[in-house]
Amino acid sequence: QVQLVESGGGLVQAGGSLRLSCAASERTFSDYAMGWFRQAPGKEPDFVAAISYSGSGTSYADSVKGRFTISRDNAKNTLYLQMNSLKPEDTAVYSCAAAFRGRSESLYYTRTRKGEYNYWGQGTQVTVSS
């Protein structure tokens, strides 16, 4: 059972930056593909970014490409999301998710759908003021 704890959220002005972290309890963190999703009030959760278990592959939602960067530090069992040039429409609760890799999974494979993940954190609030 993987436990995920997000941190780094907060209130920031438009154009500002935040870095989210997701600490995983699992010692074999490097065997898990990871992702970030966000949910605005009254809306369904949306995919934001994903990274393969090896870190070699990444995927982004079109709305965040060029502004957000997902990364991982397997030695620290931590996932990151660097968010730059933030916009008011980025306001949401951001959650990280984990999925154990398949036996022959590609080093570059990323998961962009909620249903592909087994474990979820509680989320951290990001609010961007205009």
VOMI-97441 format. One line per 2 residues: number of its first residue (from 0); their letters; for each residue x, y, z of N, C-alpha, C, O, CB. Coordinates in nm, 2 decimals, decimal comma. Glycine has a CB too. Example, Ala and Ser with C-alpha at 12.3 -4.5 7.8 and 13.67 -1.06 7.14 Angstrom:
REM VOMI-97441
0 = as = 1,32 -0,57 0,78 1,23 -0,45 0,78 1,32 -0,33 0,78 1,42 -0,33 0,85 1,13 -0,45 0,90  1,28 -0,22 0,71 1,37 -0,11 0,71 1,29 0,00 0,79 1,34 0,11 0,80 1,41 -0,06 0,57
This chain:
REM VOMI-97441
0 = qv = 0,08 -0,12 0,00 0,00 0,00 0,00 0,09 0,12 0,00 0,17 0,14 0,09 -0,09 0,00 0,12  0,07 0,21 -0,10 0,15 0,33 -0,11 0,07 0,44 -0,05 -0,05 0,47 -0,08 0,18 0,36 -0,26
2 = ql = 0,14 0,52 0,03 0,08 0,64 0,09 0,15 0,76 0,03 0,27 0,77 0,02 0,09 0,65 0,24  0,07 0,86 -0,02 0,12 0,97 -0,09 0,07 1,10 -0,01 -0,04 1,11 0,02 0,06 0,98 -0,23
4 = ve = 0,17 1,19 0,01 0,14 1,31 0,08 0,19 1,43 0,00 0,31 1,45 -0,02 0,20 1,31 0,22  0,09 1,52 -0,04 0,13 1,63 -0,12 0,16 1,75 -0,03 0,11 1,76 0,08 0,02 1,67 -0,22
6 = sg = 0,24 1,84 -0,08 0,27 1,97 -0,01 0,31 2,07 -0,11 0,34 2,04 -0,23 0,38 1,95 0,10  0,32 2,20 -0,07 0,37 2,30 -0,15 0,26 2,39 -0,21 0,29 2,49 -0,28 0,44 2,25 -0,26
8 = gg = 0,13 2,36 -0,19 0,03 2,45 -0,24 0,02 2,58 -0,16 0,09 2,60 -0,06 -0,11 2,37 -0,23  -0,06 2,67 -0,21 -0,08 2,80 -0,15 -0,14 2,90 -0,24 -0,20 2,86 -0,34 0,06 2,85 -0,10
10 = lv = -0,14 3,02 -0,19 -0,19 3,13 -0,27 -0,08 3,21 -0,34 0,02 3,24 -0,28 -0,27 3,23 -0,17  -0,10 3,23 -0,47 0,00 3,30 -0,55 -0,07 3,39 -0,65 -0,18 3,37 -0,69 0,10 3,20 -0,62
12 = qa = 0,00 3,50 -0,68 -0,05 3,59 -0,78 -0,03 3,54 -0,92 0,06 3,46 -0,94 0,01 3,73 -0,77  -0,12 3,58 -1,01 -0,10 3,54 -1,15 0,04 3,57 -1,20 0,09 3,68 -1,17 -0,21 3,60 -1,24
14 = gg = 0,10 3,48 -1,27 0,24 3,50 -1,32 0,34 3,44 -1,23 0,46 3,44 -1,26 0,26 3,64 -1,34  0,30 3,41 -1,11 0,39 3,35 -1,01 0,42 3,20 -1,03 0,37 3,14 -1,13 0,34 3,38 -0,87
16 = sl = 0,50 3,15 -0,93 0,54 3,01 -0,94 0,51 2,94 -0,81 0,51 3,00 -0,70 0,68 3,00 -0,98  0,49 2,81 -0,82 0,49 2,72 -0,70 0,55 2,59 -0,74 0,55 2,55 -0,86 0,34 2,70 -0,65
18 = rl = 0,60 2,52 -0,64 0,65 2,38 -0,67 0,58 2,29 -0,57 0,59 2,30 -0,45 0,81 2,37 -0,65  0,51 2,19 -0,63 0,44 2,09 -0,55 0,53 1,97 -0,53 0,61 1,94 -0,62 0,31 2,05 -0,61
20 = sc = 0,52 1,91 -0,41 0,59 1,79 -0,39 0,49 1,68 -0,35 0,38 1,71 -0,29 0,69 1,81 -0,27  0,53 1,56 -0,37 0,45 1,44 -0,34 0,54 1,34 -0,28 0,62 1,28 -0,35 0,36 1,38 -0,46
22 = aa = 0,53 1,32 -0,15 0,62 1,22 -0,08 0,55 1,09 -0,07 0,44 1,08 -0,03 0,66 1,27 0,06  0,62 0,98 -0,12 0,57 0,85 -0,12 0,63 0,76 -0,01 0,75 0,77 0,02 0,59 0,78 -0,26
24 = se = 0,55 0,68 0,05 0,59 0,59 0,16 0,67 0,47 0,11 0,74 0,40 0,18 0,48 0,55 0,25  0,64 0,44 -0,02 0,69 0,31 -0,07 0,84 0,31 -0,10 0,89 0,41 -0,17 0,61 0,28 -0,20
26 = rt = 0,91 0,21 -0,05 1,06 0,21 -0,07 1,09 0,18 -0,22 1,20 0,22 -0,27 1,12 0,10 0,02  1,00 0,11 -0,29 1,02 0,08 -0,43 0,96 0,19 -0,52 0,90 0,16 -0,62 0,97 -0,06 -0,46
28 = fs = 0,97 0,31 -0,48 0,91 0,42 -0,55 0,94 0,42 -0,70 0,86 0,46 -0,78 0,95 0,55 -0,49  1,06 0,38 -0,73 1,11 0,38 -0,86 1,04 0,27 -0,95 1,05 0,27 -1,07 1,26 0,34 -0,87
30 = dy = 0,95 0,19 -0,89 0,87 0,10 -0,97 0,73 0,15 -1,00 0,65 0,08 -1,06 0,86 -0,03 -0,89  0,71 0,27 -0,96 0,58 0,33 -0,98 0,58 0,45 -1,08 0,66 0,54 -1,07 0,52 0,38 -0,85
32 = am = 0,48 0,44 -1,18 0,46 0,55 -1,26 0,37 0,65 -1,18 0,29 0,61 -1,10 0,38 0,51 -1,39  0,39 0,78 -1,21 0,33 0,88 -1,12 0,26 0,98 -1,21 0,29 1,00 -1,33 0,44 0,95 -1,04
34 = gw = 0,16 1,05 -1,15 0,09 1,16 -1,22 0,04 1,26 -1,13 0,03 1,24 -1,01 -0,02 1,10 -1,30  0,00 1,37 -1,19 -0,06 1,48 -1,12 -0,20 1,51 -1,18 -0,21 1,51 -1,31 0,02 1,61 -1,11
36 = fr = -0,30 1,53 -1,10 -0,43 1,56 -1,15 -0,48 1,68 -1,07 -0,43 1,71 -0,96 -0,53 1,44 -1,14  -0,58 1,76 -1,12 -0,63 1,87 -1,04 -0,78 1,87 -1,06 -0,84 1,83 -1,16 -0,57 2,00 -1,09
38 = qa = -0,85 1,93 -0,96 -0,99 1,93 -0,96 -1,03 2,07 -0,91 -1,01 2,11 -0,79 -1,05 1,82 -0,87  -1,10 2,14 -1,00 -1,16 2,27 -0,96 -1,30 2,25 -0,90 -1,36 2,15 -0,93 -1,16 2,37 -1,08
40 = pg = -1,35 2,35 -0,82 -1,48 2,33 -0,76 -1,59 2,31 -0,86 -1,60 2,38 -0,96 -1,51 2,45 -0,68  -1,66 2,20 -0,84 -1,78 2,17 -0,93 -1,74 2,11 -1,06 -1,82 2,09 -1,15 -1,85 2,30 -0,96
42 = ke = -1,61 2,07 -1,07 -1,57 2,00 -1,20 -1,51 1,87 -1,17 -1,47 1,83 -1,06 -1,46 2,09 -1,27  -1,50 1,79 -1,28 -1,43 1,66 -1,27 -1,28 1,68 -1,26 -1,23 1,78 -1,31 -1,47 1,57 -1,39
44 = pd = -1,21 1,58 -1,20 -1,06 1,59 -1,20 -1,00 1,58 -1,34 -1,05 1,51 -1,42 -1,00 1,48 -1,11  -0,90 1,67 -1,36 -0,84 1,67 -1,49 -0,69 1,63 -1,48 -0,63 1,65 -1,38 -0,85 1,81 -1,55
46 = fv = -0,65 1,56 -1,59 -0,51 1,52 -1,60 -0,42 1,65 -1,61 -0,46 1,74 -1,68 -0,48 1,43 -1,72  -0,31 1,65 -1,54 -0,22 1,76 -1,55 -0,08 1,72 -1,62 -0,04 1,77 -1,72 -0,19 1,83 -1,42
48 = aa = -0,02 1,62 -1,55 0,11 1,57 -1,60 0,14 1,43 -1,55 0,08 1,39 -1,45 0,22 1,67 -1,56  0,22 1,36 -1,62 0,26 1,22 -1,58 0,40 1,20 -1,61 0,46 1,26 -1,70 0,17 1,12 -1,65
50 = is = 0,46 1,10 -1,54 0,60 1,07 -1,56 0,61 0,92 -1,55 0,54 0,85 -1,46 0,69 1,14 -1,46  0,69 0,86 -1,63 0,71 0,71 -1,63 0,78 0,67 -1,51 0,84 0,75 -1,44 0,78 0,66 -1,76
52 = ys = 0,78 0,54 -1,48 0,85 0,49 -1,36 1,00 0,52 -1,36 1,06 0,54 -1,25 0,83 0,34 -1,34  1,06 0,52 -1,48 1,20 0,55 -1,49 1,23 0,70 -1,49 1,35 0,73 -1,47 1,25 0,48 -1,62
54 = gs = 1,13 0,78 -1,52 1,16 0,92 -1,53 1,19 0,96 -1,67 1,21 1,08 -1,70 1,27 0,96 -1,44  1,20 0,86 -1,76 1,24 0,89 -1,90 1,13 0,95 -1,99 1,16 1,01 -2,09 1,30 0,77 -1,97
56 = gt = 1,01 0,92 -1,95 0,89 0,97 -2,03 0,81 1,07 -1,95 0,78 1,04 -1,83 0,81 0,86 -2,08  0,76 1,17 -2,01 0,67 1,27 -1,95 0,56 1,30 -2,04 0,57 1,30 -2,17 0,74 1,39 -1,90
58 = sy = 0,44 1,34 -1,99 0,33 1,38 -2,07 0,26 1,50 -1,99 0,27 1,51 -1,87 0,22 1,27 -2,09  0,20 1,59 -2,07 0,14 1,71 -2,01 0,00 1,74 -2,08 -0,01 1,71 -2,20 0,23 1,83 -2,02
60 = ad = -0,09 1,79 -2,00 -0,21 1,84 -2,06 -0,17 1,97 -2,15 -0,08 2,04 -2,11 -0,31 1,88 -1,95  -0,25 1,99 -2,25 -0,22 2,10 -2,34 -0,22 2,23 -2,26 -0,15 2,33 -2,29 -0,32 2,11 -2,46
62 = sv = -0,31 2,24 -2,17 -0,33 2,37 -2,09 -0,21 2,41 -2,01 -0,19 2,52 -1,97 -0,45 2,36 -2,00  -0,12 2,31 -1,98 0,00 2,34 -1,89 0,13 2,33 -1,97 0,24 2,36 -1,91 0,00 2,25 -1,77
64 = kg = 0,13 2,28 -2,09 0,26 2,26 -2,16 0,34 2,39 -2,17 0,28 2,50 -2,20 0,23 2,21 -2,30  0,46 2,38 -2,14 0,55 2,50 -2,15 0,55 2,58 -2,02 0,63 2,67 -2,01 0,51 2,58 -2,26
66 = rf = 0,46 2,55 -1,93 0,45 2,62 -1,80 0,48 2,53 -1,68 0,55 2,57 -1,59 0,32 2,68 -1,78  0,44 2,41 -1,69 0,46 2,31 -1,58 0,57 2,21 -1,62 0,58 2,17 -1,73 0,33 2,24 -1,54
68 = ti = 0,64 2,16 -1,52 0,74 2,05 -1,54 0,72 1,95 -1,43 0,73 1,98 -1,31 0,88 2,11 -1,54  0,70 1,82 -1,47 0,70 1,71 -1,37 0,83 1,65 -1,37 0,90 1,64 -1,47 0,59 1,61 -1,41
70 = sr = 0,87 1,61 -1,24 1,00 1,54 -1,23 0,99 1,45 -1,10 0,89 1,46 -1,03 1,12 1,64 -1,21  1,09 1,37 -1,09 1,09 1,28 -0,97 1,23 1,26 -0,93 1,33 1,26 -1,00 1,03 1,14 -1,01
72 = dn = 1,25 1,23 -0,80 1,37 1,20 -0,74 1,35 1,06 -0,67 1,30 1,06 -0,56 1,42 1,31 -0,63  1,39 0,96 -0,73 1,37 0,82 -0,68 1,45 0,80 -0,55 1,41 0,72 -0,47 1,40 0,72 -0,78
74 = ak = 1,56 0,86 -0,54 1,64 0,85 -0,41 1,57 0,91 -0,29 1,59 0,86 -0,18 1,78 0,91 -0,43  1,48 1,01 -0,32 1,41 1,07 -0,21 1,26 1,03 -0,20 1,18 1,08 -0,12 1,42 1,22 -0,22
76 = nt = 1,22 0,94 -0,29 1,08 0,89 -0,30 0,99 1,01 -0,32 0,88 1,01 -0,25 1,05 0,81 -0,18  1,02 1,10 -0,40 0,94 1,22 -0,41 0,92 1,26 -0,56 1,00 1,25 -0,64 1,01 1,34 -0,34
78 = ly = 0,80 1,30 -0,58 0,75 1,35 -0,71 0,73 1,50 -0,70 0,70 1,55 -0,59 0,62 1,28 -0,76  0,76 1,57 -0,81 0,75 1,72 -0,81 0,67 1,77 -0,92 0,65 1,70 -1,03 0,89 1,78 -0,81
80 = lq = 0,61 1,89 -0,90 0,55 1,96 -1,01 0,58 2,10 -1,00 0,54 2,18 -0,91 0,39 1,94 -1,01  0,67 2,15 -1,09 0,71 2,29 -1,09 0,61 2,36 -1,18 0,59 2,33 -1,30 0,86 2,31 -1,15
82 = mn = 0,55 2,47 -1,12 0,44 2,54 -1,19 0,49 2,69 -1,21 0,50 2,76 -1,11 0,30 2,53 -1,12  0,50 2,73 -1,33 0,54 2,86 -1,36 0,43 2,94 -1,44 0,34 2,87 -1,49 0,67 2,87 -1,44
84 = sl = 0,44 3,07 -1,44 0,34 3,15 -1,52 0,20 3,11 -1,48 0,12 3,09 -1,57 0,37 3,14 -1,67  0,17 3,10 -1,36 0,04 3,05 -1,31 -0,07 3,15 -1,35 -0,05 3,27 -1,36 0,04 3,03 -1,16
86 = kp = -0,18 3,09 -1,38 -0,30 3,17 -1,42 -0,42 3,14 -1,33 -0,42 3,03 -1,26 -0,34 3,13 -1,57  -0,51 3,23 -1,32 -0,63 3,20 -1,23 -0,70 3,07 -1,26 -0,75 3,01 -1,17 -0,73 3,32 -1,24
88 = ed = -0,70 3,03 -1,38 -0,76 2,91 -1,42 -0,69 2,78 -1,38 -0,74 2,67 -1,39 -0,78 2,90 -1,57  -0,57 2,80 -1,32 -0,49 2,69 -1,26 -0,54 2,66 -1,12 -0,50 2,56 -1,06 -0,34 2,72 -1,26
90 = ta = -0,63 2,74 -1,07 -0,68 2,72 -0,93 -0,75 2,59 -0,92 -0,84 2,57 -0,99 -0,77 2,84 -0,89  -0,71 2,51 -0,82 -0,77 2,38 -0,81 -0,70 2,31 -0,69 -0,60 2,35 -0,64 -0,75 2,29 -0,94
92 = vy = -0,75 2,19 -0,65 -0,68 2,10 -0,56 -0,60 2,00 -0,65 -0,66 1,94 -0,74 -0,79 2,02 -0,47  -0,47 2,00 -0,62 -0,38 1,92 -0,70 -0,35 1,79 -0,62 -0,31 1,79 -0,50 -0,25 1,99 -0,73
94 = sc = -0,37 1,68 -0,69 -0,34 1,55 -0,62 -0,24 1,47 -0,70 -0,24 1,47 -0,83 -0,47 1,47 -0,61  -0,16 1,39 -0,63 -0,06 1,30 -0,70 -0,12 1,16 -0,70 -0,20 1,13 -0,61 0,08 1,31 -0,64
96 = aa = -0,08 1,08 -0,79 -0,13 0,94 -0,81 -0,01 0,85 -0,85 0,08 0,89 -0,91 -0,24 0,94 -0,91  -0,03 0,72 -0,81 0,08 0,63 -0,84 0,02 0,50 -0,89 -0,10 0,46 -0,86 0,16 0,59 -0,71
98 = af = 0,09 0,43 -0,98 0,05 0,31 -1,04 0,18 0,22 -1,05 0,28 0,26 -1,11 -0,02 0,32 -1,17  0,17 0,09 -1,00 0,28 0,00 -1,01 0,30 -0,03 -1,16 0,21 -0,06 -1,23 0,26 -0,13 -0,93
100 = rg = 0,43 -0,04 -1,20 0,46 -0,06 -1,34 0,43 -0,21 -1,38 0,44 -0,30 -1,30 0,60 -0,03 -1,37  0,39 -0,22 -1,51 0,37 -0,36 -1,56 0,50 -0,43 -1,58 0,61 -0,37 -1,57 0,30 -0,35 -1,69
102 = rs = 0,50 -0,56 -1,60 0,62 -0,64 -1,60 0,71 -0,60 -1,72 0,83 -0,59 -1,70 0,58 -0,79 -1,62  0,65 -0,57 -1,83 0,73 -0,53 -1,95 0,71 -0,39 -1,99 0,72 -0,35 -2,11 0,70 -0,63 -2,07
104 = es = 0,67 -0,31 -1,89 0,64 -0,17 -1,92 0,76 -0,09 -1,98 0,87 -0,10 -1,93 0,58 -0,10 -1,80  0,73 -0,01 -2,08 0,83 0,07 -2,14 0,88 0,17 -2,04 0,81 0,22 -1,95 0,78 0,14 -2,27
106 = ly = 1,01 0,21 -2,05 1,07 0,31 -1,97 1,00 0,45 -1,99 1,01 0,54 -1,91 1,22 0,32 -2,00  0,93 0,46 -2,11 0,88 0,59 -2,15 0,73 0,60 -2,13 0,67 0,70 -2,16 0,92 0,62 -2,29
108 = yt = 0,66 0,49 -2,09 0,52 0,49 -2,08 0,47 0,58 -1,97 0,51 0,57 -1,85 0,47 0,34 -2,06  0,37 0,66 -2,00 0,30 0,75 -1,90 0,15 0,72 -1,90 0,10 0,69 -2,00 0,34 0,90 -1,93
110 = rt = 0,09 0,75 -1,79 -0,05 0,72 -1,77 -0,12 0,86 -1,76 -0,09 0,94 -1,68 -0,08 0,64 -1,64  -0,22 0,88 -1,85 -0,29 1,01 -1,85 -0,43 1,00 -1,80 -0,50 1,10 -1,79 -0,28 1,07 -1,98
112 = rk = -0,48 0,88 -1,77 -0,62 0,86 -1,73 -0,63 0,82 -1,58 -0,55 0,75 -1,53 -0,69 0,75 -1,81  -0,73 0,88 -1,51 -0,75 0,85 -1,37 -0,75 0,70 -1,34 -0,69 0,66 -1,24 -0,87 0,92 -1,32
114 = ge = -0,82 0,63 -1,43 -0,85 0,49 -1,40 -0,72 0,40 -1,41 -0,72 0,29 -1,37 -0,94 0,44 -1,50  -0,61 0,46 -1,46 -0,48 0,39 -1,46 -0,41 0,39 -1,33 -0,30 0,32 -1,32 -0,40 0,44 -1,58
116 = yn = -0,45 0,47 -1,24 -0,38 0,48 -1,11 -0,45 0,41 -1,00 -0,58 0,40 -0,99 -0,36 0,63 -1,08  -0,37 0,36 -0,91 -0,43 0,28 -0,79 -0,42 0,35 -0,66 -0,50 0,33 -0,57 -0,35 0,15 -0,78
118 = yw = -0,33 0,45 -0,65 -0,31 0,52 -0,52 -0,31 0,67 -0,54 -0,26 0,72 -0,64 -0,18 0,47 -0,46  -0,38 0,73 -0,44 -0,40 0,88 -0,45 -0,36 0,95 -0,32 -0,38 0,89 -0,21 -0,54 0,91 -0,49
120 = gq = -0,31 1,07 -0,33 -0,29 1,15 -0,22 -0,42 1,23 -0,19 -0,52 1,22 -0,26 -0,17 1,25 -0,24  -0,41 1,30 -0,08 -0,53 1,38 -0,03 -0,54 1,51 -0,11 -0,65 1,57 -0,11 -0,52 1,41 0,12
122 = gt = -0,44 1,56 -0,16 -0,44 1,68 -0,24 -0,39 1,81 -0,17 -0,39 1,81 -0,04 -0,58 1,71 -0,29  -0,35 1,91 -0,24 -0,31 2,03 -0,19 -0,37 2,15 -0,27 -0,37 2,14 -0,39 -0,15 2,04 -0,19
124 = qv = -0,42 2,25 -0,20 -0,49 2,36 -0,27 -0,39 2,45 -0,33 -0,30 2,50 -0,27 -0,58 2,43 -0,17  -0,42 2,49 -0,46 -0,34 2,59 -0,52 -0,45 2,70 -0,57 -0,54 2,67 -0,63 -0,27 2,54 -0,65
126 = tv = -0,42 2,82 -0,52 -0,51 2,93 -0,56 -0,43 3,04 -0,62 -0,33 3,09 -0,57 -0,58 2,99 -0,43  -0,47 3,08 -0,74 -0,40 3,18 -0,82 -0,49 3,30 -0,83 -0,60 3,30 -0,89 -0,36 3,13 -0,96
128 = ss = -0,45 3,42 -0,78 -0,53 3,54 -0,78 -0,49 3,62 -0,90 -0,38 3,62 -0,95 -0,51 3,62 -0,65  -0,59 3,69 -0,95 -0,57 3,78 -1,07 -0,52 3,92 -1,03 -0,50 4,00 -1,12 -0,70 3,78 -1,15
